Amino acid sequence: MELLKRRGAEVSYHDPFVPVIKPTREHPQWAGTRSVAWSRETVAAFDCVLIATAHACVDYRQLAEWASLIVDTRNAMPFAVGSPRYVKA
C-alpha cells in the first residue's frame, strides 16, 4: 500500500479480518484506516483491485463481475484467466 501511495495512488483496502488497521511502529500512517465495504458500488468505484491476500470467504466471482481491472498476486481467480480485465501477477 505504501509503494502505491508514494507513486500517487489513492489506496483503500477490503479485508474481512482487519476492519481497522491498528497502530504499528513500522506503519503508523495507516493506523485507523478502515476496510471499505464489500459492495458492487464500492468495488466499481476503483480503477483497479489488487489481490494481495486471498481469503476463502471473499466471493471472487462477484469481484470479477464488479471490478474494471483486477491484478491477482495470489492466484485467487484462476477462472478469470483470459479475461481482458484480469492480470495474473
Residue pairs with C-beta under 8 A, 6 or more apart in sequence:
1 11
1 13
1 30
2 27
4 11
4 50
5 11
12 33
12 36
12 46
13 33
13 35
13 36
14 35
14 36
14 37
14 38
14 42
14 58
15 35
15 53
15 55
16 35
16 38
16 55
16 57
16 58
17 55
18 35
19 34
19 35
20 32
20 33
20 34
20 35
21 27
21 30
21 31
21 32
21 33
21 34
22 31
23 31
23 32
24 30
24 31
36 42
38 58
38 59
40 62
40 65
40 66
43 49
43 62
43 63
43 66
43 67
44 66
44 67
44 68
46 67
46 68
47 68
47 69
48 67
48 68
48 69
48 70
48 71
49 63
49 67
49 69
49 70
49 71
50 70
50 71
50 73
51 70
51 71
51 72
51 73
51 74
51 76
51 77
52 73
52 74
53 74
54 74
54 75
54 76
58 76
60 76
60 77
60 79
60 80
61 79
63 70
63 77
64 70
64 77
64 79
64 80
64 83
64 85
64 86
67 85
68 85
69 85
69 86
69 87
70 77
70 80
70 85
70 86
70 87
71 87
71 89
72 80
72 86
72 87
72 88
72 89
73 89
75 88
77 86
80 86
81 88
